[in-house]
Amino acid sequence: ILNRMFPTRWIGCGSNIAWPARSPDLTSLDYFLWGTLKTEVYREPRTTVGERCKNIRIISACATITAKILEKVLRSLIIRLRKYIDCN
């Protein structure tokens, strides 16, 4: 799913970008995406059991994330990183 929606733009197991396992470096995915997707996927109680239903919910949740939202996330991450640098 990530390869289809974000080709060459995501970091993780199976991505095209090399990233050390258990890296202490946090990404915007850590600050935003996973919490947002979890909230959307589990917003309503599950009515059916199975991976197919869960996959559909994940795809639907990804579809709600717009370019404008991602721009806001990036700006927020840059501000946060600058604060880390300022604190040394």
Secondary structure, DSSP 8 states (H G I E B T S, - for coil): -HHHHSTT--BSTTSSB---TT-S---HIIIIIHHHHHHHHTSS--SS-SHHHHHHHHHHHHHT--HHHHHHHHHHHHHHHHHHHHH-
